[in-house]
Amino acid sequence: MSTPQAGSEESSARAGLEDTGTPRATVLDVVGLRVELDSGTPVVEGVSLRLDRGEILGLVGESGCGKTTTALALLGFARPGTRIAGGEVFVAGEDILRLDESDRRRLRGKKVSYVPQDAGQALNPALRIGGSITDVMRRPHEASGNGVGALLTAVDLPGTAEFAARLPHRLSGGQQQRVTIAMALACEPPVVVMDEPTTGLDVITQAGVLDEVRRLRDELGTSLVYVSHDLAVVSRLADRIAVMYAGRIVEEGPTATLLARPEHPYTKGLVQSIPDHTRPSRLTAMPGTALGVEDRPQGCAFAPRCPQRSDACTERMPELSGTGHRVRCVHADRTPPIVPGPPRTARATVERGLLLTVSDLHASHRTGRDAVIAAAGVSFDLGSGECLALVGQSGSGKTTIARCLVGLHRRDGGTVALGGEPLADRVRRRTTDQRRRIQYVFQNPYESLNPRQTVGEQLARPARKLRGLSAAAARAEVGPLLEQVRLPAGIADRYPRRLSGGERQRVAIARALAAGPDVLVCDEITSALDVSVQAAILELLADLRGELGLAMLLITHDLGVVAVAADRVAVLEQGTIRESGAVEDVLHAPEHPYTARLVAAAPTIGRTDGPLAVPDTGKSQT
Amino acid sequence: MTTDLIARLVPRRSWWPATRAGRVGLVLLVATAGAALVGPFFAGSPDRSVAPPFSPPDGDAPLGTDFLGRDVLARLLTGGESVLLYAGLATLVAYAVGITVGLAAGYLRSWPDPLLMRSVDVLLSFPSLVFILLFATAFGRGIGAVVMATAVIQLPAIARIIRTATLTQSARGYVEAAVLRGESSSSVLRREILPNITRTLSADVGLRFTWSVLLIASVNFLGLGLQPPNADWGLMVSENRAGMSVALNPWAVLAPALMLGLLTVAINLLGDAMSGDKK
């Protein structure tokens, strides 16, 4: 693989050679795009974008901001229940919104194509991947000269007939995503729209796909719109970034300047919310949450959460102003520069003795005669008040290990001891006090609260059951518990469906605290949340540890989360701990090659140089 | 955000159907079930012969008379009660057993699951009419055996639905949190699982009840269940087949058939509407 500098020279040289006109021709021009619900409520409004040849534009925002709606509108498509109500979308000189459906279909794939988020669902499971790709090429326009083999080779897959004849389920997640990229490239369109193409993938696989995307841009000169919620990923790929909030672009500019000196307070908040494993520091969380489509206020949509709002902000929607670096804020000049959070120092290990000891734990999942090993001789311990992170990719066994600790999964061997007492295999055999001392917080906040019980009922129950409080006494604790997780006391009477994801996760944490635990086991508790909400939850955990002296076992795949929250880390691969130690040591000087690959692949803001994927030792990739 | 939006749109009155089809179903149900329940108080004697057999409609008998010269309207108003009563009873029994079996199999898993579910599966291997014949032979003709047989026929499907819903619920965080607190199985089922599968149930109840209505009506039609001279919509269709020709009195068959049809359509529309707002 060539160095990035050489790569970009190569691409501009290519662009100059192939273009008839100026070397930087505009291939995509969006003016005043408006997409609305059938009811007429705008989902996306006043979106204007330009994309030059060979450029990568990152479209960033949190869930519900309208980024996927915008991405689909670039192909002239609106999801059921929505319609494109206004604006112009010029793709290679043609306004796709003025065309009728059959002409739009002619353009899709040929002039602009789409890479969906979940490749596993996007590929037809009954079609061989070669067939999926030729399906795109066989559309009623001149066939591309590219063969399937050449396309597969282009996305770094084996270009053999055997591989093309495989069905999608025989491919890994990363390979499936590469196939969808090959499909998108089949007709060599000048513009490719990628919608969160790496979101479901492991960091190492993600790094490989990102390298691929960048290489394809360099080699083919394709222009890309890369949609993602992950500013760190986009910062390593995009030439320019557009940040969306509540259906509008709030800031747009060259990647380096936008990230170094964001002018919109939302962009600044977003950048400060992202945990960086290369520099452990406390995060600065934004107050409030993003509003639903129907609740967007008059004037600037960010004003309710903005530290620098004035009356002028709520009067009317600010314009997106500026050239080159555009920002939609009346007080853009007041936005302070990014202040790095105070550096975080991990606490000394085991100040007050060992609390939880796991030795030689074995666990597996059995279906019929097959067994998948989830833990093969895992040992670690956790001191009082300490936070240990268990890091691994999906399938590494980290969740199963956590479930063994609390007694939800039967272990095949080994011991788990709490304060010196060995714990029974299953939760039913443990004493009430043992159950009280370890509490578990679940991954998915949308499934962890009972929809048919009020928040108050759910928070009162653990104290009654585990601490033997009376109904009245348990009820009286609900208010203080909500306060502890920074929620208003009024929430106690609400049902979970009225709460946002972040609020639900706080309630789930409060439910665990209600038991008065010594150890909190947190299983990927922020992975379903937006970064700004994640930052707030991680801050809450840090505060709680300070206030209550809780020990925590943090299960995560995200090294950034580890750096922000943990004292020690254990890296898990295929049910075995590959490396463990103090967070700083492991992240800065990984000893095991697997840890090294994980650290190298984890995206951080602004580190755009060099390939992301470190080849697996043993089987070289290129 | 989306969830908040939906939360606000979900009406407080959860019994009021959200769709137009659902509201039509509700109106139809009130009309047919109302006629069946209140009708007996207004109808004249269903057993007295008022005119020659199969007289066409006139002032005295607005729907004409049946094969014995009895007033079709009076019999129509009296004949719905038994349909609702026996079908309701059969559905109730089927649910009482089916829910217990489904919850136990889905929540306990390990050995009770295959044991319970395979036993229930055995029932599936009999065609439903054969099953009713079996019951009628064993316990004698009569509505009691038919109700029992209908309940048993419905049971496997109910147990399966409940089991699947319970399995899904068991993996949810709030159920596992309850297990981690050391709640008893019955407490977990009652507090955490059952309240969250009621919506699946409410969609299903309508369908089961409809099947019970139709099954009992067809068994009555075959002469295995209710015996003449009882007034019953299913029985009426059977008795008056001879009068179907236009020259005689087709209403003797059409009217009860129509009522049965409307009742089932109403329940299905309502059931669909109730399960539709699940998202």
Contacts between the chains, C-beta under 8 A, distances in Angstrom:
chain1	res1	chain2	res2	distance
A	63	B	1	7.6
A	64	B	1	4.6
A	64	B	2	6.9
A	289	B	1	8.0
A	290	B	1	6.6
A	291	B	1	6.8
A	292	B	1	3.6
A	292	B	2	6.8
A	292	B	4	5.6
A	292	B	5	5.1
A	293	B	1	7.2
A	293	B	5	7.2
A	294	B	5	6.0
A	295	B	1	7.8
A	406	B	180	5.9
A	407	B	180	7.3
A	408	B	176	6.0
A	408	B	179	7.1
A	408	B	180	7.0
A	427	B	179	6.2
A	427	B	180	5.6
A	427	B	182	6.9
A	428	B	182	7.1
A	430	B	182	7.8
A	432	B	182	6.2
A	435	B	180	6.5
A	435	B	181	6.7
A	435	B	182	5.2
A	439	B	180	7.6
A	440	B	176	7.6
A	440	B	177	7.2
A	440	B	180	5.9
A	442	B	173	3.6
A	442	B	176	7.1
A	442	B	177	7.3
A	443	B	173	7.9
A	444	B	173	6.7
A	446	B	3	7.5
A	447	B	172	4.9
A	447	B	173	5.2
A	447	B	174	7.6
A	448	B	172	7.3
A	448	B	173	2.9
A	448	B	174	6.1
A	448	B	177	7.0
A	449	B	173	7.3
A	449	B	174	5.8
A	450	B	174	4.1
A	450	B	191	7.8
A	450	B	192	5.8
A	450	B	195	7.6
A	450	B	196	7.0
A	451	B	196	6.3
A	452	B	195	3.9
A	452	B	196	5.8
A	453	B	191	7.6
A	453	B	195	7.9
A	458	B	174	7.4
A	461	B	181	7.0
A	462	B	181	5.8
A	465	B	181	4.7
A	465	B	182	6.5
A	465	B	183	6.7
A	466	B	181	6.0
A	466	B	182	7.4
A	495	B	7	7.9
A	497	B	3	5.9
A	497	B	4	7.9
A	497	B	6	7.4
A	497	B	7	4.3
A	497	B	10	7.8
A	498	B	4	6.5
A	498	B	7	5.0
A	499	B	4	8.0
A	500	B	1	7.0
A	500	B	3	7.8
A	500	B	4	6.8
A	508	B	173	7.2
A	511	B	177	6.7
A	515	B	181	7.6
